[in-house]
Amino acid sequence: MKRLPILALLSLLCLSCARDRDACVYVDWSTHSIDSLWIATHYSIREEMIPMRDGILLSTSIWEPRAEAFTSDGSDGFATAKEIRSGRPVILFRGDSESRPGAVDHRDIQRYLRNFAARGYIFVNQSIRGTDPSEGEFVNIRPFNPLAHGKNADPSQIDESTDIYDTVEWLIHHTPGNGRVGIRGTSYTGYFATAAAIDPHPAMKTVSPQGPVTDWFMGDDYHHYGAFLLADATNIRRMVALKGFTPQGGPQTSKGLNDEDIYRLFKGMPIAEWVATKEIHGKGDEFLYEHKDWDDFWYYHNLLNFIDKDCPASLVINGSYDSEDLYGGLETFRQLRDRGGAEKAHYVFGNWGHVSWKSYDFEKIGQSWFGDGQSGFLMDKIEVDFYRHYLEGKGPKPPKVYAIPSSETRPELRKGKNVDQEWIAAETWPWKPPKMEKLYLCGDGTVSYEAPGEGCRTYVSDPDDPVPFYVEPVKERIFDNMTDYMASDQSSLGSRKDVLTYRGPVLNDTLTLAGPVKARIRFQATGTDADFVVKLIDVRPDGYWQLVRFDVMPTRYRNGFTRPEPIEPGQTYELEFALNDVCHRFVPGHALMVQVQSSMFPFLAMNPQVFLEDQYTAGKEDYHIQEITIHSGPEASWIELPVIPS
């Protein structure tokens, strides 16, 4: 046997030991826990007012680990005292102190931040401008300020990106860190995580927008392609009190009304009346109707327009059934990948509703069950690996993409089932190039991959009887969650004459879809404006028609979003638009279905169906019934699906 020289052997042993030391040890949370006493023992908290470049002071809470309290030898996944003394990474959270969206407290550290607490990370929570006790003026989703950036930037000019830069500059000199900072934000505060990617501080190594607010005109919270999301923009409790509304629809809780009540509450209220009723609006929401079409206001509020190649490593987390910011997560990942640098852009796409990836208990949305352990895999594995690599400089680079397709959702088959092995780790989204296949809508109410003959179907859209956005046999959903409808049962709408249903045969083989979906509708209408809602549905064997994906497109924006245009009654038009990416498996025994309708109320404000230059001026007299015809044929109506080869 050939012998290795002693120096070579020692080198191999040292390399092996180094690799062992670099291996990640995950905390076993079945035998460990973090409670309030542990936090009080292991962390100190101090309050600071951090100066910005224009002299404004921002209130900032800093949670720092006490080295002497960390007695672990590292074998259990907890940090050692030596690691604490050598400096730990900083994770920054920013938000509005009035609503606590980004705040860090004992509950957060005990739950979704426990892995970072165990590793001794420094937590920093900052109140943005104009939110007590920070100084300055509050601006709801402050836009990008071009005067604050570039070679000729004016030091007196600011935006969220400059405030984050100044904060990081202060933190690296005034905290016992390792010189590496990351920022996280969810929903509203995800906007700030995106802002940190613009002209970032050299110490800003990671940004993690999670279900982030991104574009309030094209797809998040308040509009989908310019169609107004009425219920999301309304303070329901104030509206109930103002109208003296008496709930009658069924079970309710102190947190809100059930679905029948919500439908009745809004029914018959023209959008002009909503605009005039200021008491039911959110703080600073006047921009919703002051900028009725896409303009520079919306351009500068979409921070993705200003991302460049100097972006830090990113981890975007997205729920496939997110009711508020599904578009925001998808678009943020795409732009961080394409504009900010694909090598450091990471993406997680799970079967979550809005923000439910932070809950270890997440398992279902309404009556659609997705299995157990999705959130745990994210928090205890994916995030640990990402932050350890980029903020600690340890461990291999993690996969760029983790995705888990939804599939069977019947409770008897999925409740309590661990889904750790169903995650797909890949370097691209989707994990394989999809084959784009057109599923044609046929005149006989079926769907087909083969182009059908000419045909048509007609329905009547009545503003006095709009299609409800959510109809579920079990009346247990609390309106405030605004989540369950994303995977809700659409079967009760099948009998409505203003909903066209197109159904496919029962499947014998699994059909996997992953990636972008496009819809094309050829239509005629008797009015001068219309909305078209297209829904992709999974028909379960138990009769539950589970909504998989939907979106809406107003005809007034068919030629662009800057200037609305009417349609001519009786003229034939083609309307094409993209639905948000899908990640779903249709399994044997299930069937594909597509529904087309012109209202989804009150999730969507009812289109008056008469063209108005300003949709927000519609009074009761402007709402009219219209007849809509959907055409079938080789070049007519279809939905294009991203089919992943088996």
C-alpha positions in Angstrom: 0.0 0.0 0.0 1.3 3.4 -0.9 1.9 5.5 2.2 1.1 9.2 2.4 3.9 11.5 3.7 3.2 12.6 7.3 2.7 16.2 6.3 0.2 15.3 3.7 -1.6 13.1 6.2 -1.7 15.9 8.8 -3.1 18.2 6.1 -5.9 15.8 5.3 -6.7 15.4 9.0 -6.8 19.2 9.5 -9.0 19.6 6.4 -11.3 16.9 7.7 -11.5 18.5 11.1 -12.2 21.9 9.5 -15.0 20.4 7.6 -16.5 18.8 10.7 -16.3 22.1 12.6 -18.0 23.8 9.6 -20.8 21.3 9.5 -24.1 22.8 10.8 -25.6 21.5 14.0 -29.4 22.2 14.0 -31.1 22.7 17.4 -33.3 19.8 18.4 -36.4 21.7 19.5 -38.0 18.6 20.9 -35.5 18.7 23.7 -34.7 22.4 23.9 -36.8 25.5 24.3 -36.6 29.3 24.6 -38.9 31.1 27.0 -39.1 34.5 28.6 -36.7 33.6 31.4 -34.1 32.3 28.9 -34.3 35.5 26.9 -34.0 37.7 30.0 -30.9 35.7 31.0 -29.3 35.6 27.6 -30.1 39.1 26.2 -29.8 42.7 27.3 -32.0 45.4 25.7 -31.1 49.0 25.2 -32.9 51.9 23.4 -31.0 54.3 21.1 -32.0 57.3 18.9 -29.9 56.8 15.8 -29.1 59.9 13.7 -29.9 60.0 10.0 -28.0 62.2 7.5 -30.6 65.0 7.7 -30.4 65.1 11.5 -33.6 63.2 12.2 -33.4 60.6 15.0 -35.0 57.2 14.7 -35.9 55.2 17.8 -34.1 51.8 17.8 -34.2 48.9 20.2 -31.1 46.7 20.3 -31.1 43.1 21.7 -27.6 42.0 22.4 -26.5 38.5 23.7 -24.7 38.2 27.0 -21.6 36.1 26.4 -21.5 34.8 29.9 -25.0 33.2 29.6 -24.1 31.1 26.6 -22.5 28.0 28.3 -23.0 25.6 25.4 -20.0 23.9 23.8 -21.8 24.2 20.4 -22.7 20.6 20.0 -26.4 21.3 20.5 -26.6 24.1 17.9 -26.4 27.0 20.5 -23.7 29.5 20.3 -20.7 29.3 22.5 -19.4 32.2 24.7 -16.3 32.4 22.5 -18.5 32.9 19.4 -20.5 35.6 21.2 -17.4 37.5 22.2 -15.9 37.3 18.7 -19.0 39.1 17.3 -22.3 37.9 16.0 -24.4 39.0 13.0 -27.0 41.7 13.2 -30.6 41.2 12.0 -32.5 44.5 11.4 -36.2 44.9 11.5 -38.0 48.1 10.6 -41.7 49.1 10.9 -44.4 51.3 12.1 -44.5 51.2 15.9 -48.3 51.9 15.9 -49.1 48.6 14.3 -46.1 46.6 15.4 -45.3 45.1 11.9 -41.6 44.5 12.2 -41.2 44.8 16.0 -39.2 42.2 17.9 -40.5 41.0 21.2 -40.2 38.0 23.5 -43.0 36.1 21.6 -41.2 36.4 18.3 -37.9 35.3 19.7 -39.6 32.3 21.3 -41.2 31.3 18.0 -39.9 32.2 14.5 -36.6 33.8 15.6 -35.6 31.1 18.1 -32.9 29.6 15.8 -31.2 33.0 15.6 -31.5 33.6 19.3 -29.9 30.2 20.0 -27.0 31.3 17.8 -26.7 34.6 19.6 -27.6 36.9 16.8 -28.1 40.6 17.6 -31.7 41.8 17.0 -32.3 45.5 16.1 -35.8 46.9 15.8 -36.3 50.4 14.4 -39.4 52.6 14.1 -39.5 54.4 10.8 -39.9 58.1 10.4 -42.9 59.7 11.9 -43.9 56.8 14.1 -43.6 57.5 17.8 -41.0 57.8 19.3 -39.0 58.3 16.1 -38.8 61.8 14.7 -39.7 63.0 11.2 -42.6 62.8 8.9 -44.5 59.6 8.3 -45.0 58.6 4.6 -47.0 55.5 3.9 -44.7 53.4 1.7 -42.1 56.2 1.1 -41.1 56.2 -2.6 -37.6 56.0 -4.1 -36.0 59.5 -4.1 -33.7 59.9 -7.1 -32.2 63.0 -5.5 -30.8 60.9 -2.6 -28.9 58.6 -4.9 -26.1 58.6 -7.5 -22.9 60.6 -7.8 -24.5 63.9 -7.3 -26.8 62.9 -4.4 -28.0 65.7 -2.1 -27.1 64.9 1.5 -30.3 66.6 2.7 -32.4 64.2 0.6 -33.6 60.9 2.1 -35.7 57.8 1.5 -36.0 54.4 3.2 -32.8 53.1 1.5 -30.7 56.0 2.9 -32.2 55.6 6.4 -31.2 51.9 6.3 -27.7 52.8 5.1 -27.2 55.3 7.9 -28.6 52.9 10.5 -26.2 50.1 9.4 -23.3 52.6 9.5 -24.1 53.4 13.1 -24.7 49.8 14.1 -21.4 48.4 12.9 -19.6 51.0 15.2 -21.9 50.7 18.2 -22.8 47.0 18.5 -20.7 43.9 19.2 -21.3 42.5 15.8 -19.2 40.6 13.3 -19.5 43.4 10.6 -22.3 41.6 8.8 -25.9 42.8 8.8 -29.1 41.3 7.4 -32.6 42.8 7.2 -35.9 40.9 7.3 -39.4 42.2 6.6 -42.8 40.6 6.2 -45.8 42.1 4.3 -45.7 45.8 4.9 -42.2 45.7 6.3 -41.0 43.6 3.5 -41.0 46.9 1.6 -38.1 48.0 3.8 -36.2 44.8 3.2 -36.4 45.5 -0.5 -35.3 49.1 0.1 -32.1 47.9 1.7 -31.1 46.3 -1.6 -30.8 49.8 -3.3 -27.4 51.3 -2.9 -26.7 49.0 0.1 -24.2 49.6 2.8 -21.1 47.3 2.3 -22.0 45.6 5.6 -25.5 44.8 4.5 -25.0 41.2 3.4 -28.6 39.8 3.2 -32.1 41.1 2.5 -35.1 38.9 3.1 -38.5 40.4 1.8 -41.2 37.9 2.9 -44.5 38.2 1.2 -43.5 41.9 0.6 -45.6 44.9 -0.4 -44.2 45.7 -3.8 -46.6 47.2 -6.3 -50.0 48.5 -5.0 -51.3 49.1 -8.5 -50.4 45.9 -10.4 -50.8 43.1 -7.8 -50.6 43.8 -4.1 -53.2 44.6 -1.4 -55.1 47.3 -3.2 -55.2 46.6 -6.9 -54.8 43.7 -9.3 -54.0 45.1 -12.7 -55.6 48.4 -11.7 -58.9 46.7 -10.5 -59.6 48.0 -7.0 -59.7 45.6 -4.1 -62.5 47.1 -2.1 -62.6 44.9 1.0 -58.9 45.0 1.6 -58.9 48.8 1.5 -61.7 49.2 4.0 -61.7 49.4 7.8 -64.6 46.9 8.3 -65.2 47.6 12.0 -65.6 51.4 11.4 -67.9 50.7 8.5 -70.1 48.4 10.6 -70.4 51.0 13.3 -71.0 53.9 10.9 -73.8 52.1 9.0 -75.3 50.6 12.2 -75.0 47.2 10.4 -76.6 44.2 12.1 -74.9 40.9 11.3 -77.3 38.2 10.3 -75.3 35.8 8.2 -74.3 33.3 10.9 -71.5 32.6 13.3 -69.2 35.6 14.1 -66.5 36.5 16.5 -65.2 39.6 18.2 -62.6 39.8 15.4 -64.9 40.2 12.5 -67.9 39.3 10.4 -68.5 36.1 8.4 -68.7 36.1 4.7 -72.5 36.5 4.2 -72.3 39.6 6.4 -69.4 41.1 4.5 -71.2 40.6 1.2 -74.4 42.3 2.5 -72.4 45.1 4.1 -70.9 46.3 0.8 -73.7 45.4 -1.5 -75.3 48.4 -3.2 -72.6 50.8 -2.2 -71.2 52.6 -5.2 -67.5 53.4 -5.2 -68.1 57.1 -5.1 -69.9 56.7 -1.8 -66.9 54.6 -0.5 -64.5 57.4 -1.5 -66.6 60.0 0.2 -66.8 58.0 3.5 -63.3 58.9 4.8 -63.8 57.2 8.1 -63.5 53.8 6.7 -60.3 54.4 4.8 -56.8 53.4 6.1 -54.3 56.1 7.2 -52.9 58.0 4.3 -54.8 56.0 1.7 -55.9 58.9 -0.5 -53.4 57.9 -3.1 -55.6 54.9 -4.0 -58.1 57.1 -5.8 -56.0 60.2 -6.5 -53.8 58.1 -8.8 -56.5 56.1 -10.5 -54.2 55.0 -13.4 -50.6 53.9 -13.5 -48.3 57.0 -13.5 -45.0 58.2 -12.0 -46.4 57.9 -8.5 -46.7 54.1 -8.9 -43.3 53.9 -10.7 -41.4 55.5 -7.9 -43.2 53.4 -5.3 -42.1 50.2 -6.9 -38.6 49.9 -5.5 -37.7 47.0 -7.8 -37.3 49.6 -10.6 -34.1 50.7 -8.9 -32.4 47.5 -8.0 -29.0 47.0 -9.6 -26.2 44.4 -9.7 -24.8 45.5 -6.3 -27.6 43.8 -4.5 -26.8 41.8 -1.4 -27.7 38.1 -1.1 -31.5 37.8 -1.0 -34.0 35.3 0.4 -37.5 35.9 -0.8 -40.2 33.9 0.9 -43.6 33.5 -0.8 -46.9 31.7 -0.1 -48.6 30.2 -3.1 -51.9 31.0 -1.5 -51.0 34.5 -0.1 -54.1 36.6 -0.3 -52.3 39.9 -0.1 -48.8 39.9 -1.6 -48.4 36.8 -3.8 -47.6 39.1 -6.7 -45.1 41.0 -4.6 -43.1 38.0 -3.6 -42.9 36.6 -7.1 -42.0 39.9 -8.7 -39.4 40.7 -6.0 -37.6 37.4 -6.6 -37.7 37.8 -10.3 -36.2 41.3 -10.2 -33.6 40.5 -7.5 -32.6 37.6 -9.7 -32.6 39.4 -13.0 -31.4 42.8 -12.0 -29.6 42.2 -8.7 -27.6 39.1 -9.6 -28.8 35.6 -10.0 -25.9 34.0 -8.1 -27.1 35.3 -4.7 -30.9 35.4 -5.3 -32.7 32.7 -3.3 -36.4 31.9 -3.3 -38.8 29.8 -1.2 -42.3 29.0 -2.6 -44.5 27.1 -0.1 -48.2 26.4 0.3 -48.8 29.2 2.8 -51.3 31.9 3.2 -50.2 35.4 4.0 -47.4 35.4 6.7 -48.4 31.8 7.8 -44.8 30.6 7.1 -44.0 32.1 10.6 -46.3 29.6 12.3 -45.0 26.2 13.2 -48.6 25.0 13.4 -49.6 25.9 9.9 -51.2 23.0 8.1 -54.3 24.2 6.2 -56.1 27.1 4.5 -59.9 26.8 5.0 -60.7 23.2 4.1 -57.6 22.6 2.0 -55.0 20.7 4.0 -51.4 20.9 2.9 -49.7 18.7 5.4 -47.6 19.4 8.5 -44.1 20.8 8.9 -43.7 23.2 6.0 -43.0 26.2 8.3 -40.7 24.2 10.5 -38.6 23.1 7.5 -38.3 26.7 6.5 -37.3 28.1 9.9 -35.2 25.2 11.2 -33.4 24.3 8.0 -33.7 26.7 5.0 -33.2 29.9 6.9 -30.5 28.6 9.2 -28.4 27.5 6.2 -28.9 30.8 4.4 -28.0 33.0 7.3 -25.2 30.8 8.5 -23.6 30.9 5.0 -24.0 34.7 4.3 -23.9 36.2 7.8 -21.5 33.8 9.6 -19.4 32.7 6.6 -19.9 29.0 7.4 -21.3 26.1 5.5 -21.8 25.6 1.8 -23.9 27.9 -0.4 -27.5 26.7 0.0 -29.8 25.9 -3.0 -31.2 28.9 -4.8 -34.7 27.6 -4.8 -36.9 25.5 -2.5 -40.4 24.8 -3.7 -43.2 22.5 -2.5 -46.1 21.9 -4.8 -49.6 21.6 -3.4 -51.5 18.5 -4.5 -54.0 16.4 -2.7 -55.7 18.5 0.0 -58.4 16.3 1.4 -58.1 16.3 5.2 -58.4 12.6 5.6 -55.3 12.2 3.4 -53.2 15.2 4.4 -54.0 16.2 8.0 -51.0 15.6 10.2 -48.8 14.2 7.3 -45.2 15.4 7.5 -44.1 17.0 4.2 -40.4 17.4 4.7 -39.6 15.0 1.9 -41.9 16.8 -0.6 -39.6 19.9 -0.8 -37.8 20.3 -4.1 -34.3 21.9 -3.9 -33.1 23.4 -7.2 -31.0 26.1 -8.8 -33.8 27.7 -10.8 -37.5 28.5 -10.6 -39.3 26.5 -11.9 -37.0 23.6 -11.1 -37.4 22.3 -14.7 -38.3 24.3 -17.8 -42.0 24.0 -18.2 -43.7 23.1 -21.5 -46.3 25.8 -22.1 -49.6 24.1 -23.1 -52.8 25.8 -24.0 -56.0 24.5 -22.4 -58.9 25.6 -24.6 -62.2 26.7 -23.2 -64.8 24.9 -25.4 -68.3 26.0 -26.2 -69.8 22.9 -24.6 -68.4 23.8 -21.2 -65.4 21.5 -21.3 -61.6 22.1 -21.6 -59.4 20.5 -24.2 -55.7 20.6 -25.2 -56.9 20.3 -28.8 -58.2 23.5 -30.4 -62.0 23.2 -30.5 -64.5 24.3 -33.2 -66.1 27.7 -33.1 -68.6 28.2 -30.3 -69.7 30.6 -27.6 -71.4 30.9 -24.2 -73.1 33.9 -22.7 -73.8 35.2 -19.3 -75.4 38.3 -17.7 -73.4 40.4 -15.2 -75.6 42.3 -12.8 -74.1 44.8 -10.4 -77.0 44.3 -8.1 -76.2 40.6 -7.8 -72.4 40.3 -8.0 -70.6 37.0 -7.7 -69.4 36.5 -4.1 -65.7 36.1 -3.7 -66.0 33.5 -1.0 -68.6 30.9 -0.5 -67.8 28.0 1.9 -70.0 25.4 3.5 -68.3 25.8 6.9 -68.9 29.4 8.2 -65.9 29.6 10.5 -63.6 32.0 8.7 -62.8 35.3 10.3 -62.8 38.1 7.8 -59.8 39.7 9.2 -57.6 36.9 8.1 -58.6 37.5 4.4 -56.8 34.3 3.5 -59.0 31.2 3.2 -60.7 32.2 -0.1 -57.4 31.6 -1.9 -58.0 27.8 -1.6 -61.7 27.9 -1.1 -64.5 25.7 -2.5 -66.0 27.2 -5.7 -68.6 24.5 -6.2 -71.5 26.6 -5.0 -70.8 29.0 -7.8 -71.2 26.4 -10.5 -75.0 26.9 -10.5 -74.8 30.6 -11.0 -75.8 31.9 -14.4 -73.1 34.6 -14.3 -70.2 32.2 -13.9 -69.1 30.1 -16.8 -67.6 26.7 -15.8 -65.4 24.7 -18.0 -64.5 21.2 -16.8 -62.0 18.6 -17.8 -62.1 14.8 -17.5 -61.0 12.9 -14.4 -57.2 12.5 -14.5 -55.5 9.1 -14.7 -52.0 10.5 -14.4 -50.4 13.3 -12.3 -50.1 16.7 -13.9 -47.5 19.0 -12.4 -47.7 22.7 -13.0 -44.9 25.1 -12.0 -44.4 28.6 -13.4 -46.3 31.4 -15.1 -49.9 31.0 -16.2 -51.5 33.1 -19.0 -55.2 33.6 -19.9 -56.7 34.7 -23.2 -60.4 35.6 -23.4 -62.1 36.4 -26.7 -65.3 38.2 -25.9 -68.2 40.6 -26.8 -70.1 42.8 -24.3 -73.1 45.0 -24.5 -71.5 47.6 -22.1 -68.4 49.8 -22.5 -66.3 48.4 -19.6 -65.9 45.0 -17.9 -63.7 43.0 -15.6 -62.7 39.4 -16.4 -61.9 37.0 -13.6 -60.3 33.7 -14.7 -59.9 30.9 -12.1 -57.9 27.7 -12.2 -59.6 25.0 -10.1 -58.7 21.5 -8.8 -61.8 19.4 -8.6 -61.4 16.9 -5.7 -63.1 13.5 -5.6 -65.1 14.6 -2.6 -66.8 17.4 -4.6 -64.7 20.3 -3.3 -63.7 22.6 -6.1 -60.4 24.0 -4.7 -59.3 27.3 -6.1 -55.7 27.1 -7.2 -55.1 30.4 -8.9 -57.1 33.4 -10.1 -56.7 36.9 -11.3 -58.7 39.8 -12.8 -58.1 42.0 -15.8 -60.2 45.2 -16.5 -60.9 45.7 -20.2 -60.2 49.5 -19.9 -56.5 48.7 -19.5 -56.2 46.2 -22.4 -53.9 48.6 -24.3 -51.8 49.8 -21.3 -52.3 51.0 -17.8 -51.5 54.7 -18.2 -54.7 55.6 -20.1 -58.0 53.7 -19.8 -60.0 53.1 -23.0 -63.7 52.0 -23.4 -64.8 49.0 -25.4 -67.4 49.2 -28.1 -70.7 47.3 -27.5 -71.0 44.3 -29.7 -67.4 44.4 -31.0 -65.1 41.4 -30.5 -62.0 41.8 -28.4 -59.1 39.6 -27.3 -57.9 40.1 -23.7 -54.6 38.5 -22.6 -53.1 38.7 -19.1 -50.8 36.7 -16.8 -51.9 35.0 -13.6 -49.4 34.6 -10.8 -47.1 31.6 -11.0 -48.5 28.3 -9.9 -46.9 25.4 -8.1 -49.5 22.5 -8.0 -49.9 18.9 -8.8 -53.3 17.6 -10.1 -53.3 14.0 -9.0 -55.2 11.0 -10.4 -58.9 11.1 -9.5 -59.0 14.9 -9.7 -59.9 17.1 -12.6 -59.0 20.5 -14.0 -61.6 23.2 -14.2 -61.6 26.9 -15.3 -64.2 29.5 -14.3 -64.8 32.8 -16.0 -66.9 35.6 -14.4 -67.0 39.4 -14.3 -67.3 40.1 -10.5 -65.7 38.8 -7.3 -67.4 40.8 -4.7 -66.5 42.6 -2.4 -62.9 41.4 -2.8 -63.1 43.4 -6.0 -65.1 46.5 -6.3 -67.9 46.0 -8.8 -67.2 47.4 -12.2 -70.0 49.8 -13.2 -69.8 48.2 -16.7 -70.1 51.7 -18.2 -66.8 53.3 -19.1 -65.7 56.2 -16.9 -62.5 58.1 -17.1 -62.3 57.9 -13.3 -63.7 54.7 -11.9 -63.8 56.2 -8.5 -66.5 58.6 -9.4 -69.1 55.9 -10.2 -72.5 56.7 -8.5 -75.5 54.4 -8.3 -76.8 55.7 -11.6 -73.6 54.5 -13.4 -74.0 50.8 -12.7 -75.6 48.8 -15.4 -76.4 45.2 -16.3 -74.6 43.8 -19.4 -74.5 40.6 -21.4 -71.1 39.1 -22.1 -70.3 36.4 -24.6 -67.1 34.2 -24.4 -66.0 32.7 -27.7 -64.4 29.4 -28.3 -62.3 28.3 -31.2 -58.7 27.6 -32.5 -57.6 31.2 -31.8 -60.2 32.1 -29.1 -60.2 31.6 -25.4 -57.7 29.5 -23.5 -55.5 29.3 -20.4 -51.8 28.5 -20.9 -50.4 26.1 -18.3 -46.7 25.5 -17.3 -46.5 21.7 -17.5 -43.4 20.1 -15.9 -42.3 17.0 -17.7 -42.6 13.8 -15.6 
